[in-house]
Amino acid sequence: MQQVYRLIFKDPRFHDLQRRRGRLSWTLAGIVIANDTWYVLATAFYPEAAFARFWGLPVSEGAAITWGIAIGLAQTVLFILLVLYYIYRANGEFETLKEVVVADALRAVGTQP
């Protein structure tokens, strides 16, 4: 099995897969971190700014939900969509490439995939 692992690790397609998957992961993580951070820090350090006052206003006349809550819920939806996008790419493009690389390595050592 070590020989299969070595062949997989030597395959440039494997490194391409790692690079693309890592880039996507870090990009999505950066979006989540930046989106969450600006919201919290803006509210904490600029409570009297126009946008922070807006977040405290009700969505409609007499509503209990403020724009800040609505933005927070929108962020949650965004995060779920980003996770679904990653799953879509992981189960499609990345999984296909992984299967090809592993199958080629197994064939090279004489084992059927």
VMD Tcl script that builds the backbone (N, CA, C; Angstrom):
set m [mol new atoms 339]
animate dup $m
set s [atomselect $m all]
$s set {name element resname resid chain x y z} {
  {N N MET 1 A 0.816 -1.198 0.000}
  {CA C MET 1 A 0.000 0.000 0.000}
  {C C MET 1 A 0.857 1.259 0.000}
  {N N GLN 2 A 2.044 1.182 0.605}
  {CA C GLN 2 A 2.941 2.334 0.620}
  {C C GLN 2 A 3.303 2.763 -0.800}
  {N N GLN 3 A 3.438 1.769 -1.688}
  {CA C GLN 3 A 3.784 2.076 -3.065}
  {C C GLN 3 A 2.657 2.869 -3.735}
  {N N VAL 4 A 1.423 2.520 -3.421}
  {CA C VAL 4 A 0.272 3.248 -3.973}
  {C C VAL 4 A 0.294 4.688 -3.470}
  {N N TYR 5 A 0.538 4.859 -2.188}
  {CA C TYR 5 A 0.597 6.210 -1.612}
  {C C TYR 5 A 1.700 7.041 -2.267}
  {N N ARG 6 A 2.862 6.410 -2.481}
  {CA C ARG 6 A 3.966 7.131 -3.120}
  {C C ARG 6 A 3.610 7.551 -4.535}
  {N N LEU 7 A 2.947 6.655 -5.287}
  {CA C LEU 7 A 2.537 6.992 -6.652}
  {C C LEU 7 A 1.510 8.122 -6.665}
  {N N ILE 8 A 0.593 8.060 -5.723}
  {CA C ILE 8 A -0.416 9.131 -5.632}
  {C C ILE 8 A 0.277 10.455 -5.321}
  {N N PHE 9 A 1.196 10.423 -4.367}
  {CA C PHE 9 A 1.868 11.662 -3.975}
  {C C PHE 9 A 2.748 12.219 -5.093}
  {N N LYS 10 A 3.280 11.365 -5.942}
  {CA C LYS 10 A 4.110 11.822 -7.064}
  {C C LYS 10 A 3.274 12.359 -8.225}
  {N N ASP 11 A 2.014 12.031 -8.265}
  {CA C ASP 11 A 1.149 12.425 -9.383}
  {C C ASP 11 A 0.868 13.932 -9.330}
  {N N PRO 12 A 1.182 14.663 -10.397}
  {CA C PRO 12 A 0.930 16.114 -10.394}
  {C C PRO 12 A -0.561 16.458 -10.287}
  {N N ARG 13 A -1.424 15.555 -10.725}
  {CA C ARG 13 A -2.868 15.802 -10.598}
  {C C ARG 13 A -3.287 15.821 -9.130}
  {N N PHE 14 A -2.625 15.016 -8.304}
  {CA C PHE 14 A -2.909 15.010 -6.873}
  {C C PHE 14 A -2.549 16.359 -6.253}
  {N N HIS 15 A -1.409 16.896 -6.649}
  {CA C HIS 15 A -0.994 18.197 -6.118}
  {C C HIS 15 A -1.895 19.310 -6.642}
  {N N ASP 16 A -2.350 19.172 -7.876}
  {CA C ASP 16 A -3.315 20.134 -8.417}
  {C C ASP 16 A -4.618 20.080 -7.614}
  {N N LEU 17 A -5.050 18.869 -7.302}
  {CA C LEU 17 A -6.262 18.695 -6.486}
  {C C LEU 17 A -6.085 19.338 -5.121}
  {N N GLN 18 A -4.971 19.078 -4.469}
  {CA C GLN 18 A -4.712 19.680 -3.154}
  {C C GLN 18 A -4.708 21.206 -3.227}
  {N N ARG 19 A -4.046 21.745 -4.247}
  {CA C ARG 19 A -3.945 23.194 -4.394}
  {C C ARG 19 A -5.328 23.814 -4.626}
  {N N ARG 20 A -6.104 23.223 -5.528}
  {CA C ARG 20 A -7.424 23.778 -5.840}
  {C C ARG 20 A -8.377 23.656 -4.658}
  {N N ARG 21 A -8.351 22.519 -3.984}
  {CA C ARG 21 A -9.220 22.325 -2.827}
  {C C ARG 21 A -8.816 23.267 -1.687}
  {N N GLY 22 A -7.526 23.426 -1.477}
  {CA C GLY 22 A -7.048 24.331 -0.439}
  {C C GLY 22 A -7.397 25.776 -0.738}
  {N N ARG 23 A -7.233 26.180 -2.004}
  {CA C ARG 23 A -7.562 27.552 -2.393}
  {C C ARG 23 A -9.049 27.826 -2.177}
  {N N LEU 24 A -9.888 26.879 -2.581}
  {CA C LEU 24 A -11.326 27.058 -2.380}
  {C C LEU 24 A -11.659 27.126 -0.893}
  {N N SER 25 A -11.085 26.228 -0.104}
  {CA C SER 25 A -11.358 26.218 1.344}
  {C C SER 25 A -10.965 27.522 2.005}
  {N N TRP 26 A -9.762 27.998 1.696}
  {CA C TRP 26 A -9.299 29.241 2.307}
  {C C TRP 26 A -10.082 30.451 1.821}
  {N N THR 27 A -10.490 30.437 0.567}
  {CA C THR 27 A -11.300 31.544 0.050}
  {C C THR 27 A -12.640 31.602 0.764}
  {N N LEU 28 A -13.296 30.465 0.881}
  {CA C LEU 28 A -14.597 30.430 1.557}
  {C C LEU 28 A -14.459 30.773 3.041}
  {N N ALA 29 A -13.402 30.264 3.673}
  {CA C ALA 29 A -13.178 30.593 5.085}
  {C C ALA 29 A -12.921 32.089 5.247}
  {N N GLY 30 A -12.164 32.670 4.326}
  {CA C GLY 30 A -11.903 34.105 4.381}
  {C C GLY 30 A -13.174 34.925 4.238}
  {N N ILE 31 A -14.065 34.486 3.350}
  {CA C ILE 31 A -15.347 35.182 3.184}
  {C C ILE 31 A -16.133 35.143 4.484}
  {N N VAL 32 A -16.198 33.972 5.109}
  {CA C VAL 32 A -16.950 33.825 6.357}
  {C C VAL 32 A -16.331 34.679 7.463}
  {N N ILE 33 A -15.021 34.592 7.616}
  {CA C ILE 33 A -14.346 35.344 8.687}
  {C C ILE 33 A -14.487 36.853 8.474}
  {N N ALA 34 A -14.246 37.307 7.247}
  {CA C ALA 34 A -14.353 38.741 6.962}
  {C C ALA 34 A -15.778 39.242 7.162}
  {N N ASN 35 A -16.745 38.469 6.691}
  {CA C ASN 35 A -18.143 38.873 6.802}
  {C C ASN 35 A -18.573 38.968 8.261}
  {N N ASP 36 A -18.186 38.002 9.037}
  {CA C ASP 36 A -18.562 37.990 10.446}
  {C C ASP 36 A -17.815 39.066 11.228}
  {N N THR 37 A -16.538 39.228 10.930}
  {CA C THR 37 A -15.702 40.172 11.665}
  {C C THR 37 A -16.131 41.622 11.451}
  {N N TRP 38 A -16.383 42.011 10.194}
  {CA C TRP 38 A -16.751 43.410 9.955}
  {C C TRP 38 A -18.034 43.749 10.682}
  {N N TYR 39 A -18.967 42.839 10.729}
  {CA C TYR 39 A -20.262 43.080 11.362}
  {C C TYR 39 A -20.102 43.303 12.865}
  {N N VAL 40 A -19.344 42.430 13.490}
  {CA C VAL 40 A -19.148 42.525 14.942}
  {C C VAL 40 A -18.294 43.746 15.296}
  {N N LEU 41 A -17.176 43.929 14.596}
  {CA C LEU 41 A -16.292 45.048 14.918}
  {C C LEU 41 A -16.926 46.403 14.610}
  {N N ALA 42 A -17.667 46.466 13.517}
  {CA C ALA 42 A -18.327 47.732 13.175}
  {C C ALA 42 A -19.330 48.118 14.258}
  {N N THR 43 A -20.056 47.161 14.745}
  {CA C THR 43 A -21.034 47.440 15.793}
  {C C THR 43 A -20.343 47.789 17.111}
  {N N ALA 44 A -19.249 47.086 17.428}
  {CA C ALA 44 A -18.560 47.303 18.695}
  {C C ALA 44 A -17.830 48.649 18.740}
  {N N PHE 45 A -17.160 49.017 17.652}
  {CA C PHE 45 A -16.312 50.196 17.679}
  {C C PHE 45 A -16.933 51.451 17.086}
  {N N TYR 46 A -18.008 51.294 16.342}
  {CA C TYR 46 A -18.662 52.452 15.727}
  {C C TYR 46 A -20.172 52.424 15.987}
  {N N PRO 47 A -20.578 52.364 17.263}
  {CA C PRO 47 A -22.006 52.231 17.564}
  {C C PRO 47 A -22.836 53.444 17.158}
  {N N GLU 48 A -22.201 54.592 17.010}
  {CA C GLU 48 A -22.966 55.776 16.644}
  {C C GLU 48 A -22.887 56.104 15.157}
  {N N ALA 49 A -22.221 55.274 14.386}
  {CA C ALA 49 A -22.150 55.490 12.938}
  {C C ALA 49 A -23.531 55.237 12.336}
  {N N ALA 50 A -23.756 55.795 11.159}
  {CA C ALA 50 A -25.070 55.685 10.510}
  {C C ALA 50 A -25.470 54.230 10.291}
  {N N PHE 51 A -24.526 53.401 9.863}
  {CA C PHE 51 A -24.888 52.005 9.606}
  {C C PHE 51 A -25.255 51.270 10.884}
  {N N ALA 52 A -24.578 51.575 11.979}
  {CA C ALA 52 A -24.884 50.916 13.247}
  {C C ALA 52 A -26.250 51.354 13.766}
  {N N ARG 53 A -26.586 52.609 13.595}
  {CA C ARG 53 A -27.921 53.068 14.003}
  {C C ARG 53 A -28.989 52.412 13.138}
  {N N PHE 54 A -28.686 52.241 11.855}
  {CA C PHE 54 A -29.624 51.588 10.938}
  {C C PHE 54 A -29.910 50.161 11.388}
  {N N TRP 55 A -28.877 49.452 11.865}
  {CA C TRP 55 A -29.055 48.069 12.286}
  {C C TRP 55 A -30.024 47.953 13.459}
  {N N GLY 56 A -30.174 49.019 14.223}
  {CA C GLY 56 A -31.086 48.995 15.359}
  {C C GLY 56 A -32.512 49.372 15.012}
  {N N LEU 57 A -32.740 49.799 13.779}
  {CA C LEU 57 A -34.100 50.185 13.373}
  {C C LEU 57 A -34.932 48.963 13.030}
  {N N PRO 58 A -36.242 49.016 13.339}
  {CA C PRO 58 A -37.114 47.891 12.972}
  {C C PRO 58 A -37.198 47.751 11.450}
  {N N VAL 59 A -37.410 46.534 10.995}
  {CA C VAL 59 A -37.526 46.256 9.568}
  {C C VAL 59 A -38.736 46.972 8.984}
  {N N SER 60 A -39.814 47.007 9.733}
  {CA C SER 60 A -41.006 47.752 9.315}
  {C C SER 60 A -41.647 48.368 10.562}
  {N N GLU 61 A -42.557 49.248 10.349}
  {CA C GLU 61 A -43.216 49.941 11.462}
  {C C GLU 61 A -43.852 48.933 12.419}
  {N N GLY 62 A -43.461 48.994 13.682}
  {CA C GLY 62 A -44.031 48.122 14.704}
  {C C GLY 62 A -43.449 46.720 14.736}
  {N N ALA 63 A -42.478 46.416 13.883}
  {CA C ALA 63 A -41.882 45.072 13.858}
  {C C ALA 63 A -40.902 44.905 15.016}
  {N N ALA 64 A -40.812 43.699 15.517}
  {CA C ALA 64 A -39.872 43.405 16.600}
  {C C ALA 64 A -38.486 43.081 16.047}
  {N N ILE 65 A -38.407 42.734 14.777}
  {CA C ILE 65 A -37.134 42.374 14.163}
  {C C ILE 65 A -36.462 43.634 13.616}
  {N N THR 66 A -35.193 43.796 13.976}
  {CA C THR 66 A -34.435 44.954 13.482}
  {C C THR 66 A -33.628 44.557 12.250}
  {N N TRP 67 A -33.081 45.578 11.581}
  {CA C TRP 67 A -32.237 45.312 10.421}
  {C C TRP 67 A -30.990 44.526 10.820}
  {N N GLY 68 A -30.505 44.727 12.020}
  {CA C GLY 68 A -29.337 43.974 12.495}
  {C C GLY 68 A -29.621 42.486 12.571}
  {N N ILE 69 A -30.803 42.134 13.052}
  {CA C ILE 69 A -31.187 40.720 13.103}
  {C C ILE 69 A -31.342 40.178 11.689}
  {N N ALA 70 A -31.958 40.954 10.817}
  {CA C ALA 70 A -32.138 40.519 9.428}
  {C C ALA 70 A -30.785 40.305 8.742}
  {N N ILE 71 A -29.834 41.198 9.000}
  {CA C ILE 71 A -28.497 41.041 8.422}
  {C C ILE 71 A -27.822 39.792 8.987}
  {N N GLY 72 A -27.970 39.564 10.278}
  {CA C GLY 72 A -27.414 38.360 10.896}
  {C C GLY 72 A -28.011 37.092 10.298}
  {N N LEU 73 A -29.303 37.091 10.060}
  {CA C LEU 73 A -29.941 35.931 9.424}
  {C C LEU 73 A -29.455 35.766 7.984}
  {N N ALA 74 A -29.282 36.885 7.287}
  {CA C ALA 74 A -28.763 36.819 5.913}
  {C C ALA 74 A -27.344 36.246 5.903}
  {N N GLN 75 A -26.550 36.600 6.902}
  {CA C GLN 75 A -25.209 36.036 7.006}
  {C C GLN 75 A -25.276 34.520 7.191}
  {N N THR 76 A -26.191 34.063 8.031}
  {CA C THR 76 A -26.348 32.629 8.254}
  {C C THR 76 A -26.713 31.926 6.953}
  {N N VAL 77 A -27.619 32.509 6.189}
  {CA C VAL 77 A -27.998 31.934 4.895}
  {C C VAL 77 A -26.787 31.916 3.959}
  {N N LEU 78 A -26.014 33.004 3.935}
  {CA C LEU 78 A -24.805 33.053 3.113}
  {C C LEU 78 A -23.845 31.938 3.498}
  {N N PHE 79 A -23.631 31.727 4.775}
  {CA C PHE 79 A -22.701 30.699 5.230}
  {C C PHE 79 A -23.186 29.317 4.816}
  {N N ILE 80 A -24.476 29.067 4.921}
  {CA C ILE 80 A -25.033 27.779 4.499}
  {C C ILE 80 A -24.830 27.589 3.001}
  {N N LEU 81 A -25.056 28.639 2.211}
  {CA C LEU 81 A -24.849 28.548 0.768}
  {C C LEU 81 A -23.384 28.276 0.421}
  {N N LEU 82 A -22.468 28.876 1.168}
  {CA C LEU 82 A -21.044 28.623 0.931}
  {C C LEU 82 A -20.688 27.171 1.240}
  {N N VAL 83 A -21.250 26.630 2.307}
  {CA C VAL 83 A -21.012 25.222 2.646}
  {C C VAL 83 A -21.577 24.319 1.554}
  {N N LEU 84 A -22.775 24.622 1.085}
  {CA C LEU 84 A -23.375 23.826 0.016}
  {C C LEU 84 A -22.543 23.901 -1.262}
  {N N TYR 85 A -21.999 25.067 -1.562}
  {CA C TYR 85 A -21.140 25.214 -2.733}
  {C C TYR 85 A -19.883 24.354 -2.585}
  {N N TYR 86 A -19.286 24.356 -1.399}
  {CA C TYR 86 A -18.104 23.527 -1.186}
  {C C TYR 86 A -18.454 22.051 -1.349}
  {N N ILE 87 A -19.573 21.630 -0.793}
  {CA C ILE 87 A -19.993 20.235 -0.910}
  {C C ILE 87 A -20.206 19.863 -2.378}
  {N N TYR 88 A -20.823 20.769 -3.119}
  {CA C TYR 88 A -21.047 20.542 -4.553}
  {C C TYR 88 A -19.726 20.323 -5.280}
  {N N ARG 89 A -18.765 21.193 -5.024}
  {CA C ARG 89 A -17.453 21.063 -5.683}
  {C C ARG 89 A -16.704 19.827 -5.192}
  {N N ALA 90 A -16.766 19.533 -3.886}
  {CA C ALA 90 A -16.046 18.392 -3.329}
  {C C ALA 90 A -16.602 17.077 -3.863}
  {N N ASN 91 A -17.920 16.973 -3.946}
  {CA C ASN 91 A -18.527 15.728 -4.408}
  {C C ASN 91 A -18.521 15.587 -5.922}
  {N N GLY 92 A -18.240 16.638 -6.627}
  {CA C GLY 92 A -18.209 16.584 -8.082}
  {C C GLY 92 A -16.787 16.578 -8.596}
  {N N GLU 93 A -16.282 17.753 -8.835}
  {CA C GLU 93 A -14.974 17.946 -9.454}
  {C C GLU 93 A -13.835 17.311 -8.657}
  {N N PHE 94 A -13.778 17.550 -7.356}
  {CA C PHE 94 A -12.664 17.046 -6.556}
  {C C PHE 94 A -12.722 15.526 -6.408}
  {N N GLU 95 A -13.912 14.993 -6.205}
  {CA C GLU 95 A -14.065 13.544 -6.054}
  {C C GLU 95 A -13.689 12.821 -7.343}
  {N N THR 96 A -14.094 13.368 -8.472}
  {CA C THR 96 A -13.767 12.756 -9.767}
  {C C THR 96 A -12.262 12.716 -9.980}
  {N N LEU 97 A -11.597 13.824 -9.717}
  {CA C LEU 97 A -10.152 13.872 -9.887}
  {C C LEU 97 A -9.458 12.908 -8.928}
  {N N LYS 98 A -9.932 12.828 -7.714}
  {CA C LYS 98 A -9.339 11.899 -6.733}
  {C C LYS 98 A -9.479 10.457 -7.201}
  {N N GLU 99 A -10.648 10.107 -7.703}
  {CA C GLU 99 A -10.876 8.735 -8.167}
  {C C GLU 99 A -9.949 8.371 -9.327}
  {N N VAL 100 A -9.722 9.301 -10.234}
  {CA C VAL 100 A -8.834 9.056 -11.369}
  {C C VAL 100 A -7.403 8.828 -10.888}
  {N N VAL 101 A -6.938 9.661 -9.986}
  {CA C VAL 101 A -5.566 9.552 -9.482}
  {C C VAL 101 A -5.382 8.223 -8.738}
  {N N VAL 102 A -6.316 7.866 -7.887}
  {CA C VAL 102 A -6.210 6.620 -7.121}
  {C C VAL 102 A -6.289 5.417 -8.054}
  {N N ALA 103 A -7.208 5.443 -9.013}
  {CA C ALA 103 A -7.339 4.321 -9.948}
  {C C ALA 103 A -6.058 4.130 -10.756}
  {N N ASP 104 A -5.458 5.225 -11.210}
  {CA C ASP 104 A -4.203 5.118 -11.964}
  {C C ASP 104 A -3.085 4.541 -11.105}
  {N N ALA 105 A -3.013 4.942 -9.853}
  {CA C ALA 105 A -1.972 4.425 -8.951}
  {C C ALA 105 A -2.194 2.941 -8.682}
  {N N LEU 106 A -3.435 2.552 -8.482}
  {CA C LEU 106 A -3.721 1.131 -8.241}
  {C C LEU 106 A -3.396 0.287 -9.469}
  {N N ARG 107 A -3.714 0.792 -10.644}
  {CA C ARG 107 A -3.380 0.065 -11.882}
  {C C ARG 107 A -1.867 -0.059 -12.051}
  {N N ALA 108 A -1.150 0.968 -11.672}
  {CA C ALA 108 A 0.308 0.966 -11.823}
  {C C ALA 108 A 0.977 -0.097 -10.963}
  {N N VAL 109 A 0.392 -0.436 -9.828}
  {CA C VAL 109 A 0.971 -1.465 -8.962}
  {C C VAL 109 A 0.333 -2.834 -9.189}
  {N N GLY 110 A -0.605 -2.878 -10.135}
  {CA C GLY 110 A -1.214 -4.159 -10.484}
  {C C GLY 110 A -2.410 -4.547 -9.652}
  {N N THR 111 A -3.001 -3.601 -8.963}
  {CA C THR 111 A -4.195 -3.855 -8.168}
  {C C THR 111 A -5.391 -3.262 -8.905}
  {N N GLN 112 A -6.490 -3.988 -8.900}
  {CA C GLN 112 A -7.691 -3.486 -9.555}
  {C C GLN 112 A -8.358 -2.433 -8.674}
  {N N PRO 113 A -8.801 -1.324 -9.295}
  {CA C PRO 113 A -9.477 -0.288 -8.512}
  {C C PRO 113 A -10.875 -0.713 -8.079}
}
mol reanalyze $m
mol bondsrecalc $m
mol representation Tube
mol addrep $m
